[in-house]
Amino acid sequence: MIQNNADEGFLFLADDEHAPTTPLHELDVWHLLIVDDDEEIHTVTKLALNDLIVLGKRLQFHHAFSGQQAIDFLLKQPDTALVLLDVVMETDDAGLQVVRRIRDELRMDELRIVLRTGQPGYAPEESVIKEYDINDYKTKTELTRSKLVTSIISSIRSYQQIKTINQNRLGLQKIISAGANLLEQHSLHEFSEGVVTQISSLIGLHAEGVLCAQIEDDGSASDRIYVLGAAGHYAPYIKCQLERLENKRIVEQINLCLLSKRHIFSERDTVLYLGNEKHNAAVYIETNRPIDTADQQLIEVFLTNISIGYENVALFQQLRHAAYIDPLTKTPNRNEFIQILQDTRRFEPDNMVAVLVDIDHFSDVNDGLGQEVGNELLVAVTLRLIEHFGISCQLGRVGADVFALVGPEDQLTPTRLKAVFSSPFQAFEHSLQVNSTYGICRLRDSGEQGMVIMKHVYIALNKAKKTLGVNHQYYEPSMEDEVSNRLNMLRKLRADFALDKLELWYQPQLCIKTQKVVGMEALLRWPHQPNQYISPAVFIPLAEYSGLIVDIGLWVLEQACQQLKRLAEVGYTNLRIAVNVSMPQFRSAQFVPSVIETIQRYQVAPHLLELEITESVVMDEPNRVISALQKLKSFGIKVAIDDFGIGFSSLSYLQQLPLDRIKVDRAFINAIDQQDGGLIAETIINLGKRIGLQTIAEGVETAEQLAVITQMQCDEVQGYFFAKPLPHAELMAYLAEN
């Protein structure tokens, strides 16, 4: 029976006709599975629906002849939209079992199911609808084409709506999850690689793409475009400039996206714009197919969600760069290098050394040629160190003019380190020849913490800088003991000075002609134990290094003025006291005013106070010293120079100094007994007389020495032959006897 109106005819009573089919693209079809053990049903259904267009897509037919075949197919084709399912096949409820497995085992909630049966008594419609998750239930005898088409259209529309809802839900979950994962990334490159991977995942593609930006590795803006992150076969190009990709298509698309600041969707690829006015980037995804509207919307929501994250990670990169990278040389700074030392010590301590390279007299370059030249010199040294050691060692800048290296001991040898500085460095138009000093520490000889290793290398460096004629030192545990002892001694010195435990003793100075006392030198003493004293040669350098000598010097000055006042009160009105002055005191802006104020406060005659300086102090900063002494001399204070000749003094400075007295060092006095040993002492005495200075010989211990300097016509003498340094009470007794 065939009705004249084909649309209203009973479908399964129609003749078998075959319509031509054309191959369809998978994205342009709805997948429809016909499940029935009657092959004719497959043919008739396909014939009836062959030209049907639903929501702009045609139907792609698939066939199964049993319940198990249906399940096997759905496992392979999970995006099937609709199943036309016969109830009675190999068993009376085979179709119902398929429904149960689809929903319970395969968890295919989006798939729409239309049951069809030719034997409705086996599966009553009311009970089936109640018990099974199906969308429609038709008997074959009542099913016309129009009813089937209506059922197909409503089912597919329902499938699309449910799938869209689920996709949106899953997409939002992915966006939230991806955004959360990306926001945990603090590395600009890891974040960028994650963006490429997450976008590919959102649209169901294998991750093949790159994220490029006009941004430097430290997170700052740049004119050049860099590959910040990449996935797939582009991964090796991370941190490279965009042109290194050697892919004209990608370069053009990235540049177009950054220039136009918009997304680009094409048939072959997708380029997405990300960022703001300060930080912008382009994400290139290799899709090889167009991206549908739903996926485009999903991507746009995702990019909106992570755009703040991109800006934050760029800012974090800048902060991290500032915290761990030296901005001038672009190498690890002290903080980062300490971590490098710690990691190296942990994983490969054998035969590895840490080195500090200190540029000698670098401040002279800054002071003489300017800081810009100094910075350029530091960059040149960095490049030279990388050239020599960049392959095998790690480099950092840990101080203003101090570089650090860690690497194999056979590479970082003193000879190879010295070779770095064998030729001049170019800094702008200046060719600068500089030298350096090295501290070296074998990692196996140090601790496990990076800070400990750094401390040990610095100990070696400081040892090298203090040792004349040596430009390098290897760390030894005994060095740390020395440093610890010095620190303990300095701590004790500070404490004892605060408790007023220091003492000032006096060594008489006599006129050679009259053998009478004309003055005395004030000498500092530090009691250690009963009747035991720490040598000034030990603690004075510590006080000078720490700056404590400024306070101690002021105390000595006050003690000397008090002593002059006591001497005057008992009748010794013409005895002078010589006080030693060090370079740190001259560097203090309050030195000259404090000396004058102290003299005035104790009401002593200025000419009775003599400031004694060594020639090494003069040679350190001659202009500062000369200026200060001239102000003091104009006030009436006397000035003497000690240790003359020991440091190869400049006679030009000797002429400029406002001196009253020149002292012949004990080293020359001790040599007087030797052949021609008195030549230097005699020369100094004659020089003093020629320029109108009084002369005094110190360290005279024998009558023979006294006879020789008397013959040389030296004016005054000081030494153990006459008296040792004496505390106040013994000095007063000595003065009474003499």
ABEGO torsion letter per residue (X at the ends): XBBABAAABBAAABBBBBBBBBBBBAAABBBBBBBBABAAAAAAAAAAAAABBBGGBBBBBBBBABAAAAAAAAAABAABABBBBBABBABAAAAAAAAAAAAAAAGBAABBBBBBBABAAABBAAAAAAABBBABBBBAAABBAAAAAAAAAAAAAAAAAAAAAAAAAAAAAAAAAAAAAAAABABAAAAAAAAAAAAAAAAGBBBBEBBBBBBBAAGBBBABBBBABBBEAAAAABGBBAAAAGBAAAAAAAAAAAAAGBBBBBAABBBBBBEBAABBBBBBBBAGBBBBAAAAAAAAAAAAAAAAAAAAAAAAAAAAAAAABBAAAGBBBAAAAAAAAAAAAAABABGBBBBBBBBBGAAAAAAAAEAAAAAAAAAAAAAAAAAAAAAABBBBBABAABBBBBEBAAABBAAAAAAAAABBBBBEABBBBBBBBBBBBBAAABBABAAAAAAAAAAAAAAAAABBGBABBBBBAAAAAAAAAAAAAAAAAAAAAAAGABBBBBBBBBBAAAGBBAEBBBBBBBBABBGBBBBAAAAAAAAAAAGAAAAAAAAAAAAAAAAAAAAAAAGBAABBBBBBBBAAAAABAAAAAAAAAAAAAAGBBAAABBBBBBAAAAAABAAAAAAAAAAAAAAGBBBBBBGBGAAGBBAAAAAABBBABBBBBAAAAAAAABBGAAAAAAAAAAAAAAAGBBBBBBGBABAAAAAAAAAAGBABBBEAAABBBBBAAAAAAAAAAX
